[in-house]
């Protein structure tokens, strides 16, 4: 959600001047309200050195997911946009232009399978991100922890030590903004490995001890139930949370590596040092090694209804291959063979294995989303994890067991309905 969200509305046609005879105006929708008048304009300046007759305008959208998902119901969603999370793979051909085949593009780009359907690619990642939790290492060191915990209990013990030995809030949920809660799901694969999605889709009860979904959500439950998070989650604020982590008032948040440079930048205004901020892997090992699921962030696609697809493609290709966006965001370049970013130095130190999820088999590209949509469990949303937090803090009815039993029941019914 922090990635650049780009949509374009165009004027003009495919003819004109500039490289390849391209011209026109594309309007870029972005959720990056923080850089829309600065960094993004700098990218356009560089872009226009190659394409002087393509004008790029930006429209900043605070609730990108909500607003753009609604706009997809019309044909008025521009020329270029980042594929909203609400779009399932089987819906990609309804809204987006195919960019090329998986086989053709995978030689140049990573994460190609993530927005592909029936062998065609509909979106290319703006950058890649590694997953785990972002922490203030200075605060953790004050609590006596200088290496990543290797078990969930060790992680909870570490947060407990932070609470006892420092003035920091050990963990911050970002409950109120909601979308950061989806970052927990981005850690799928860190426990179950590259086949995590296929394993979950075959399970009758993913929220049972020993399964990855149970491990992820139980850890969040235990953090909150143990009083290790903020006192009132309904008052959290995403933008302020970056300052709190940067200053050491908060010690930990489950986020992707994309968040590291943003929080490091906040240290300049609220105190602290950029080197205090890093990302560590989730607290479990496989074959004596930490694993971090590495995947593409938002994917740039071209609207099926674009009137200027050539200019839109010029922007898309330039942005993912020529701009410095991935580097500026501390992200992993989507280009095959690019160097690892400085944000992942601790991953190298602790021998964290970066894994990419195995693509779903042909014909089952949308099975996972079919199951969780049928079950009304928003794995990549915020509602069920908000409800989980409410139960954990005593503001909702039931307990962990009853909450997970309900999820398992709904999941299995949906799995059966979708021939899982």
ZIWO-V578536 format. One record per residue. RES is the residue in one letter. PSI is psi in whole degrees, 0 to 359 (NA if undefined). Layout:
((RES PSI) (RES PSI))
This chain:
((X 347) (X 349) (X 165) (X 129) (X 112) (X 124) (X 152) (X 136) (X 132) (X 156) (X 162) (X 185) (X 191) (X 351) (X 178) (X 194) (X 190) (X 177) (X 129) (X 13) (X 29) (X 139) (X 176) (X 181) (X 129) (X 135) (X 124) (X 119) (X 132) (X 143) (X 358) (X 72) (X 341) (X 340) (X 11) (X 328) (X 3) (X 271) (X 318) (X 323) (X 326) (X 322) (X 319) (X 319) (X 316) (X 319) (X 319) (X 351) (X 334) (X 323) (X 74) (X 340) (X 10) (X 117) (X 139) (X 123) (X 148) (X 144) (X 115) (X 133) (X 120) (X 310) (X 75) (X 310) (X 310) (X 312) (X 314) (X 326) (X 323) (X 319) (X 336) (X 341) (X 348) (X 183) (X 6) (X 67) (X 32) (X 198) (X 317) (X 132) (X 155) (X 134) (X 118) (X 150) (X 339) (X 345) (X 121) (X 162) (X 323) (X 348) (X 348) (X 315) (X 340) (X 328) (X 339) (X 151) (X 134) (X 137) (X 326) (X 182) (X 159) (X 315) (X 320) (X 316) (X 336) (X 345) (X 338) (X 323) (X 148) (X 165) (X 22) (X 324) (X 344) (X 333) (X 59) (X 153) (X 128) (X 43) (X 355) (X 141) (X 133) (X 355) (X 144) (X 134) (X 141) (X 327) (X 170) (X 159) (X 142) (X 154) (X 152) (X 223) (X 139) (X 137) (X 159) (X 103) (X 331) (X 317) (X 315) (X 321) (X 323) (X 332) (X 359) (X 12) (X 119) (X 2) (X 154) (X 133) (X 147) (X 355) (X 158) (X 319) (X 322) (X 326) (X 315) (X 320) (X 322) (X 316) (X 322) (X 318) (X 321) (X 316) (X 326) (X 326) (X 352) (X 175) (X 5) (X 151) (X 122) (X 318) (X 147) (X 122) (X 333) (X 38) (X 317) (X 315) (X 332) (X 303) (X 328) (X 338) (X 335) (X 343) (X 335) (X 318) (X 332) (X 348) (X 7) (X 137) (X 336) (X 338) (X 313) (X 349) (X 188) (X 335) (X 20) (X 316) (X 314) (X 323) (X 313) (X 319) (X 341) (X 356) (X 139) (X 328) (X 77) (X 332) (X 52) (X 147) (X 132) (X 345) (X 156) (X 317) (X 323) (X 317) (X 315) (X 306) (X 332) (X 323) (X 316) (X 316) (X 313) (X 325) (X 313) (X 314) (X 332) (X 5) (X 28) (X 2) (X 180) (X 153) (X 320) (X 98) (X 340) (X 350) (X 10) (X 162) (X 123) (X 308) (X 319) (X 329) (X 327) (X 320) (X 320) (X 319) (X 322) (X 321) (X 345) (X 6) (X 336) (X 146) (X 330) (X 143) (X 135) (X 113) (X 169) (X 172) (X 343) (X 333) (X 340) (X 308) (X 329) (X 318) (X 324) (X 320) (X 326) (X 336) (X 337) (X 333) (X 336) (X 1) (X 167) (X 182) (X 144) (X 324) (X 348) (X 340) (X 128) (X 180) (X 136) (X 159) (X 159) (X 154) (X 64) (X 155) (X 153) (X 125) (X 43) (X 26) (X 141) (X 149) (X 141) (X 127) (X 125) (X 128) (X 170) (X 145) (X 205) (X 144) (X 132) (X 130) (X 171) (X 132) (X 136) (X 336) (X 10) (X 140) (X 358) (X 61) (X 330) (X 315) (X 323) (X 318) (X 325) (X 317) (X 315) (X 310) (X 318) (X 318) (X 317) (X 339) (X 331) (X 332) (X 166) (X 19) (X 312) (X 315) (X 315) (X 329) (X 3) (X 21) (X 173) (X 127) (X 139) (X 353) (X 129) (X 132) (X 358) (X 158) (X 154) (X 142) (X 159) (X 336) (X 342) (X 22) (X 319) (X 331) (X 320) (X 318) (X 318) (X 10) (X 37) (X 129) (X 127) (X 125) (X 146) (X 140) (X 143) (X 131) (X 150) (X 150) (X 155) (X 134) (X 350) (X 21) (X 329) (X 9) (X 314) (X 310) (X 328) (X 319) (X 309) (X 335) (X 317) (X 322) (X 349) (X 45) (X 107) (X 81) (X 322) (X 20) (X 211) (X 348) (X 313) (X 331) (X 331) (X 316) (X 322) (X 315) (X 320) (X 318) (X 317) (X 327) (X 5) (X 13) (X 358) (X 160) (X 157) (X 190) (X 183) (X 312) (X 311) (X 324) (X 314) (X 326) (X 320) (X 315) (X 316) (X 319) (X 313) (X 319) (X 312) (X 321) (X 318) (X 324) (X 317) (X 319) (X 332) (X 20) (X 36) (X NA))
